[in-house]
Amino acid sequence: MTQVATVDKILNDTYAKISVMRQSACAHDCSDCAGCGTKPMAVHATARNLIGAKVGQQVVVESSSKKLFSIAGVVYLLPLALFLLGYCLAPVDSDALRGLAGLMGFVLGGFMAVKYDRMTQAKGGFQFTITKFF
């Protein structure tokens, strides 16, 4: 995955603090639509700065798409899969109890996603690398 970011701070010879504008479906072209009321938000992260980018420069940062897809799978698909498994495999005839089993599966999936996020953050989180600057 490639994004444009701004260098906010140089941490040391290898790392820099960057801000990346969060992507959304809204193009923030408010003069052409009724306006959704959302404001663009910046996500702050640490990136490897092996090319010597300076504070204030616009840079291109890259990250592993494989890791992004694994995170998205755990966060979005795991709770849904556990909900469906709980609902379909519940050994009862009552739809209410099947729904409860599905809800328990969904909550378990959410709990597992939070644990995965914390484990990923403890291992260094999602890594960005500055590849070029403008």
C-alpha positions as CSV (number, residue, x, y, z in Angstrom):
1,M,0.0,0.0,0.0
2,T,1.4,3.4,-1.0
3,Q,0.3,6.7,0.5
4,V,1.4,10.4,0.7
5,A,2.4,11.7,4.1
6,T,4.0,14.7,5.7
7,V,7.1,14.4,7.9
8,D,6.3,15.9,11.3
9,K,9.4,15.1,13.3
10,I,12.7,13.4,12.9
11,L,13.1,10.9,15.8
12,N,16.6,9.7,15.0
13,D,18.8,8.7,11.9
14,T,16.4,5.9,11.0
15,Y,12.9,6.9,12.0
16,A,10.6,9.9,11.6
17,K,7.1,10.7,12.8
18,I,4.7,11.2,9.9
19,S,1.1,12.2,9.5
20,V,-1.1,10.5,6.8
21,M,-4.5,11.8,5.8
22,R,-7.1,9.1,6.6
23,Q,-8.7,7.9,3.4
24,S,-12.5,7.8,3.1
25,A,-15.2,7.5,0.5
26,C,-15.8,11.3,0.7
27,A,-13.5,13.2,-1.7
28,H,-13.8,16.3,0.5
29,D,-15.0,18.3,-2.5
30,C,-17.7,20.0,-0.4
31,S,-18.6,22.6,-3.0
32,D,-19.9,19.9,-5.3
33,C,-22.1,18.1,-2.8
34,A,-24.5,18.8,0.0
35,G,-21.8,18.3,2.5
36,C,-21.5,15.4,4.9
37,G,-20.0,17.4,7.7
38,T,-16.9,15.3,8.1
39,K,-13.5,16.8,8.3
40,P,-10.3,15.1,7.0
41,M,-8.4,13.5,9.8
42,A,-4.7,12.7,10.1
43,V,-3.2,9.4,11.3
44,H,0.1,9.8,13.0
45,A,2.7,7.0,12.7
46,T,6.4,6.2,12.8
47,A,8.1,5.4,9.6
48,R,11.6,4.2,8.6
49,N,13.4,7.2,7.1
50,L,16.4,5.7,5.2
51,I,16.4,8.4,2.5
52,G,16.9,11.4,4.8
53,A,13.6,13.1,4.5
54,K,13.3,16.4,6.4
55,V,10.5,17.9,8.6
56,G,7.7,19.4,6.6
57,Q,8.4,17.4,3.4
58,Q,5.7,15.6,1.5
59,V,6.9,11.9,1.2
60,V,5.6,8.7,-0.2
61,V,5.3,5.9,2.3
62,E,4.8,2.2,1.7
63,S,3.6,-0.6,3.9
64,S,3.0,-4.3,3.4
65,S,-0.3,-5.1,1.8
66,K,-0.1,-8.6,3.0
67,K,0.0,-7.5,6.6
68,L,-2.9,-5.0,5.9
69,F,-5.1,-7.8,4.5
70,S,-4.4,-10.1,7.5
71,I,-5.3,-7.3,9.9
72,A,-8.5,-6.6,7.9
73,G,-9.4,-10.2,7.9
74,V,-9.1,-10.6,11.6
75,V,-10.9,-7.4,12.4
76,Y,-13.8,-7.7,9.9
77,L,-14.1,-11.4,8.8
78,L,-13.4,-13.2,12.1
79,P,-16.4,-11.8,14.1
80,L,-18.7,-12.4,11.1
81,A,-17.5,-16.0,10.6
82,L,-17.8,-16.7,14.4
83,F,-21.3,-15.2,14.4
84,L,-22.4,-17.5,11.5
85,L,-20.8,-20.5,13.0
86,G,-22.5,-19.9,16.4
87,Y,-25.9,-19.4,14.7
88,C,-25.7,-22.3,12.3
89,L,-24.1,-24.9,14.6
90,A,-26.1,-24.1,17.8
91,P,-27.6,-27.5,18.9
92,V,-31.1,-25.9,19.6
93,D,-34.3,-25.4,17.7
94,S,-35.1,-21.9,19.1
95,D,-34.1,-19.0,16.8
96,A,-33.6,-16.8,19.8
97,L,-31.1,-19.2,21.3
98,R,-29.4,-19.5,17.9
99,G,-29.2,-15.7,17.7
100,L,-27.7,-15.7,21.2
101,A,-25.1,-18.2,20.2
102,G,-24.3,-16.1,17.1
103,L,-24.0,-13.0,19.2
104,M,-21.6,-14.8,21.6
105,G,-19.5,-15.8,18.6
106,F,-19.5,-12.2,17.3
107,V,-18.4,-10.9,20.7
108,L,-15.7,-13.6,20.9
109,G,-14.5,-12.5,17.4
110,G,-14.3,-8.9,18.5
111,F,-12.4,-9.9,21.6
112,M,-9.9,-11.9,19.5
113,A,-9.5,-8.9,17.1
114,V,-8.7,-6.6,20.0
115,K,-6.1,-9.1,21.4
116,Y,-4.6,-9.4,17.9
117,D,-4.3,-5.6,17.6
118,R,-2.6,-5.4,21.0
119,M,-0.2,-8.2,20.0
120,T,0.6,-6.5,16.7
121,Q,1.2,-3.2,18.5
122,A,3.6,-4.9,21.0
123,K,5.6,-6.3,18.0
124,G,6.0,-2.9,16.5
125,G,2.7,-2.4,14.8
126,F,2.2,-1.6,11.2
127,Q,5.5,-0.6,9.6
128,F,5.7,2.3,7.1
129,T,8.8,3.0,5.1
130,I,9.5,6.4,3.4
131,T,10.5,5.6,-0.2
132,K,10.8,9.0,-1.8
133,F,10.0,12.7,-1.3
134,F,8.7,15.5,-3.5
